[in-house]
Amino acid sequence: MTSGRNPNVDMPSTYIHPSKFADYLSYQQDYCLFLDIDGTLASFTLNPKDSVIPKTTLILLKKIQDHGVKIAIVTGRSLIEARQMLSPIQLPIAATHGLEIAFDDAEDGNNDSTNIIPIDTTELMTIRQLIIQSCTPYPDLTLEDKPYSVALHYRQDPTLADVADTIVATVLDRHSDWTVKRGKCVCEVVPKGVNKGAAILTLLKKMQTSETLCPIFIGDDVTDEAGFMAIQAQTQSIENREESMTGMGIKVGSEPTCAQYYVHSIDEVTGLLDSFLAFCQTRATLSTVFADAGFPTADKTVRCLV
């Protein structure tokens, strides 16, 4: 069996069997979930607009959310697309690799708190036009229309990877404030300094409660590596004190990664979420048992005794 590599510690990443996910969790710990979309919750398609998140997965996420677990989406998709794919559930979303961050939360009833990192839209339009012109000889290259970035896809012909890379690199030679993020069959132009790790930390700060949250991030692509690094080595501020918390990075696939754990496929991600829901249900049952027994702080009792 091929294992993912964890280059940060020069050790192989650990495979998590979806049915055994609870073995890696603790009833004494609060968790929050960060999830990528494409390649994690939704399968790849030749046309990105054809990708969907299965209804069964959306129902699963809603059930986990109903147990009080904070869930956020971290994606390269635009905010509009991500919201459409997640409908009807509402979740905080870091879209376009963190360029757009919406703190939507059904629990809070807050649908208007959105941060958009300022960008030079005139320069972005120039970059987009230059890439379009360069793609003219290659009909299998597809430019995705995004409001704050430029994504050049070569899903229809993966042999055009070097061509796409050269086109984008040549254009960016004249635009030093922008960089390219390479993903699965895509080269995406974004402002320098934008990454999923920074986006996750922004969302985590917003989610933080009086208890230390252990973040779990599941993603599949090269662009997710910054997210894995961010949650696996960080410090959280809790009630005016600093606490170290090592989160869990879970890679989808066996490609080289800095994530500490991995699963093989999107189906196994669904299995992980199923196991996580079962974990939440068990903890809720235990809390009810202790509450019926007369403990005034049943949930804290579960944390201490289990």
PAGUZA-111066 format. One line per field, with one value per residue (C-alpha): residue number from 0; residue in one letter; x, y, z. Coordinates in steps of 0.02 Angstrom, whole numbers, plus 32768, in hexadecimal, padded with zeros to 4 digits. Layout:
PAGUZA-111066
n: (NUM	...)
res: (a	...)
xx: (X	...)
yy: (Y	...)
zz: (Z	...)
end
This chain:
PAGUZA-111066
n: (0	1	2	3	4	5	6	7	8	9	10	11	12	13	14	15	16	17	18	19	20	21	22	23	24	25	26	27	28	29	30	31	32	33	34	35	36	37	38	39	40	41	42	43	44	45	46	47	48	49	50	51	52	53	54	55	56	57	58	59	60	61	62	63	64	65	66	67	68	69	70	71	72	73	74	75	76	77	78	79	80	81	82	83	84	85	86	87	88	89	90	91	92	93	94	95	96	97	98	99	100	101	102	103	104	105	106	107	108	109	110	111	112	113	114	115	116	117	118	119	120	121	122	123	124	125	126	127	128	129	130	131	132	133	134	135	136	137	138	139	140	141	142	143	144	145	146	147	148	149	150	151	152	153	154	155	156	157	158	159	160	161	162	163	164	165	166	167	168	169	170	171	172	173	174	175	176	177	178	179	180	181	182	183	184	185	186	187	188	189	190	191	192	193	194	195	196	197	198	199	200	201	202	203	204	205	206	207	208	209	210	211	212	213	214	215	216	217	218	219	220	221	222	223	224	225	226	227	228	229	230	231	232	233	234	235	236	237	238	239	240	241	242	243	244	245	246	247	248	249	250	251	252	253	254	255	256	257	258	259	260	261	262	263	264	265	266	267	268	269	270	271	272	273	274	275	276	277	278	279	280	281	282	283	284	285	286	287	288	289	290	291	292	293	294	295	296	297	298	299	300	301	302	303	304	305)
res: (m	t	s	g	r	n	p	n	v	d	m	p	s	t	y	i	h	p	s	k	f	a	d	y	l	s	y	q	q	d	y	c	l	f	l	d	i	d	g	t	l	a	s	f	t	l	n	p	k	d	s	v	i	p	k	t	t	l	i	l	l	k	k	i	q	d	h	g	v	k	i	a	i	v	t	g	r	s	l	i	e	a	r	q	m	l	s	p	i	q	l	p	i	a	a	t	h	g	l	e	i	a	f	d	d	a	e	d	g	n	n	d	s	t	n	i	i	p	i	d	t	t	e	l	m	t	i	r	q	l	i	i	q	s	c	t	p	y	p	d	l	t	l	e	d	k	p	y	s	v	a	l	h	y	r	q	d	p	t	l	a	d	v	a	d	t	i	v	a	t	v	l	d	r	h	s	d	w	t	v	k	r	g	k	c	v	c	e	v	v	p	k	g	v	n	k	g	a	a	i	l	t	l	l	k	k	m	q	t	s	e	t	l	c	p	i	f	i	g	d	d	v	t	d	e	a	g	f	m	a	i	q	a	q	t	q	s	i	e	n	r	e	e	s	m	t	g	m	g	i	k	v	g	s	e	p	t	c	a	q	y	y	v	h	s	i	d	e	v	t	g	l	l	d	s	f	l	a	f	c	q	t	r	a	t	l	s	t	v	f	a	d	a	g	f	p	t	a	d	k	t	v	r	c	l	v)
xx: (8000	8040	8047	8046	80E9	80F6	8192	818C	81B9	8203	8186	80FA	804D	7FDA	7F48	7EA3	7E22	7D7E	7D27	7DB3	7DB3	7D6D	7E0C	7E69	7DED	7DCE	7D2A	7D8A	7DAC	7D43	7D5E	7D3D	7D42	7D8F	7D67	7D9E	7D1B	7D65	7DBA	7D7F	7CC2	7CA2	7CEC	7D4F	7CF8	7D3C	7CD7	7CE6	7C33	7BF5	7C39	7BBD	7BC3	7B53	7AB2	7AE0	7B80	7B23	7AA9	7B3C	7B8D	7AE8	7AD8	7B89	7B64	7AC7	7B35	7B87	7C24	7C68	7C84	7CD3	7CFA	7DA5	7DA7	7DEF	7D3D	7CF0	7C7E	7BE4	7C0C	7C35	7B90	7B31	7B85	7B62	7AAC	7A3E	7AB6	7B13	7BC9	7C58	7CBD	7D6D	7D5F	7DDF	7E68	7E39	7E1F	7D66	7D36	7C7F	7C55	7BA9	7B65	7AB4	7AC9	7AF5	7A7C	7B0A	7B06	7B59	7C05	7C79	7D30	7D7A	7E34	7E50	7E9B	7EC8	7E35	7E7C	7F1C	7EB7	7E55	7EF9	7F3D	7E9D	7EA1	7F58	7F36	7E9D	7F05	7F8F	7F10	7ECA	7F2E	7EF7	7E3A	7E47	7E84	7DF3	7DF4	7D81	7D29	7D4A	7D32	7DD9	7E4F	7E74	7E6D	7EB2	7E76	7EBE	7E4C	7E14	7EC9	7F43	7FD4	7FC3	8003	80AA	8054	7FDD	806B	80D4	8044	8021	80D9	80FB	806A	809B	814C	80FE	8091	80FD	8073	801D	804A	800E	7FC2	7FD2	7F4E	7F04	7EFC	7EF7	7F69	7F17	7F53	7F37	7F85	8023	8008	7F5F	7F56	7EE2	7F4B	7F2F	7E77	7E61	7EB3	7E3E	7DA6	7DE7	7DFC	7D46	7D0C	7D6D	7D0C	7D40	7D81	7E16	7DDB	7E3E	7E33	7E26	7E49	7E25	7E65	7EAE	7F17	7FBF	7F65	7F29	7FD9	7FDC	7F3E	7F8B	8024	7FBC	7F52	7FDC	8048	7FEF	7FC7	7F18	7EE6	7E67	7E27	7EC7	7F3A	7F9C	7F81	7FD8	7F65	7F9C	7F0F	7EF5	7F20	7ED3	7F08	7E94	7F06	7FB4	8018	80A8	8062	808A	7FE4	7FF8	7F6B	7F1C	7E8C	7E81	7DE7	7D4D	7CE8	7D5C	7D43	7C89	7CB6	7D1C	7C89	7C15	7C8B	7C9B	7BDD	7BD5	7C59	7BEF	7B53	7BAB	7BEB	7B3B	7AF3	7B72	7B4B	7A92	7AB6	7B1A	7A96	7A0D	7A7B	7A75	7B1F	7B07	7B8E	7B75	7BDC	7C75	7C5D	7C68	7D0A	7D55	7D1A	7D1C)
yy: (8000	80AC	8128	81E5	8237	82B9	831B	8392	8305	828D	8208	81B3	81F7	8181	8132	8145	80C0	8120	80A9	80C2	8180	818A	8134	81D6	8245	826D	828E	830E	837A	83F1	83E7	8451	8418	846F	841D	8437	841B	83D7	8330	8329	833F	8341	82DB	832B	8346	8384	8423	8465	84A5	83F2	83BF	83A7	837B	82E2	8303	8279	82D6	8379	8320	82D6	8381	83C9	833E	835F	8419	83F6	83A7	8450	842D	84C3	849B	850A	84F6	8525	8521	8566	857D	862A	8657	8655	85A7	8561	85A0	8554	84AB	84AB	84E2	84D1	84CA	8566	855D	85D8	85D5	8609	8613	8635	85F2	8672	870D	8709	86D7	86CF	86AC	8665	85FC	85BD	85B3	866A	86A5	870D	870F	87B6	87B0	879E	87CF	87EC	880D	88AB	8889	88EF	88C2	8924	88BE	881F	8849	8866	87BF	8767	87B2	8785	86D0	86C8	8704	8686	85F7	8616	8587	850C	84EE	846B	84EE	8538	85DC	85DC	8680	86B3	8760	876B	86F2	869F	85E1	858B	84D6	844B	83BF	8399	8377	8359	8353	8411	8427	8470	84E1	8526	853E	859B	860D	8640	8652	86BF	8733	8742	8777	8822	881F	8805	8819	877A	86C4	861D	8590	84E9	8467	83CF	83FD	84B8	854F	85DB	868F	86E1	8772	8745	8716	86C2	860D	8592	858E	8646	8631	85A2	8604	8697	8626	85CD	8671	8699	85EC	85ED	85D2	85CA	851B	84F2	84AE	8427	844C	83BF	83EC	8373	839D	834B	83C7	841F	84C0	8469	8450	84FF	84D1	8432	8490	8518	84A6	842B	84B2	8545	85A2	85D7	8667	862A	86A4	870D	8676	8621	8567	84F8	8485	840A	83EE	835D	836D	82E3	82D2	8282	8215	81D0	825D	82AA	8318	836C	832E	82B6	8246	820F	81B0	816B	81B9	8227	818F	817B	8232	820C	8179	81EC	8264	81D3	819B	824C	825B	81B6	81FD	8299	8231	81C5	825D	82A9	8206	8201	82B7	828A	81F6	8261	82EA	826C	8232	82E1	8328	83E5	83F5	8354	8382	83AF	830F	82AA	8303	82D9	8226	81D9)
zz: (8000	7FD0	805D	8054	8086	810E	80DA	816F	81E7	8168	819A	8139	8157	81B6	815C	81B7	8194	818F	8207	8286	8285	8336	8373	834A	83A5	845D	84B8	851F	8486	841E	8362	82C9	8214	817E	80D8	8025	7F9C	7EFA	7F11	7FC6	7FCA	7F0E	7E80	7DF4	7D4C	7CA6	7CBE	7D72	7D66	7D58	7E02	7E90	7F48	7F60	7FBE	8039	8063	807F	80F3	8151	8167	81A7	8228	8266	826D	82D1	8357	8372	830D	82AF	81F6	8173	80BB	8076	7FB8	7F19	7EDA	7ED5	7F66	7EF6	7EB3	7F5F	7FA6	7F15	7F2D	7FE8	7FDE	8041	80D5	810E	8141	8151	80AF	8083	7FC5	7F3C	7FB0	8034	7FC8	7FF8	80A8	80D9	818F	8164	81F2	8201	82BD	82CD	8246	81FE	8140	811A	816B	80D6	80C8	801C	8012	7FAA	7EFF	7E66	7DF7	7D64	7D69	7D7C	7CDD	7C81	7CBB	7C88	7BD9	7BBF	7BF1	7B7F	7AEC	7B10	7B18	7A69	7A17	7A9E	7A9C	7B27	7BA2	7C05	7C62	7CFA	7D17	7DCB	7E16	7E72	7E1C	7D75	7D6A	7CCF	7CC4	7C59	7C96	7BE4	7BAF	7C40	7BC2	7BB7	7C69	7C32	7BB4	7C38	7CB3	7C32	7C00	7CB3	7CE2	7C4A	7C72	7D29	7CF9	7CE1	7D7D	7E16	7E98	7E5C	7E67	7E24	7E89	7E33	7E55	7E01	7D48	7D70	7D7D	7DDE	7DEC	7E95	7EF5	7F54	800B	7FF0	8029	807E	811D	813F	8113	818F	821C	81F7	8200	829B	82F8	82D0	8309	83AC	844D	8504	84E3	8475	83CE	8375	82BB	823C	8186	80F7	8049	7FB0	7F4D	7F51	7F82	8021	8063	80AE	810D	8151	818C	81DD	824A	8277	82C7	8313	83B4	83E5	8457	84D7	855B	8559	855F	84D5	84B7	843B	83D9	8357	82DD	8265	81AE	8142	808D	800D	7FA2	7FB5	7F65	7FC9	8054	80F8	813E	81CF	8191	80EF	80A1	7FF1	7FA3	7FAB	7FDF	8075	80A1	80AB	811B	818B	819B	81C3	824D	828E	8298	82F9	8370	838B	83A8	8429	8487	8485	84CA	8556	8582	858C	85FD	8675	8671	869D	872C	8774	8745	8731	86AC	864C	85B3	861C	867F	85DE	85B4	865D	8673	85C5)
end
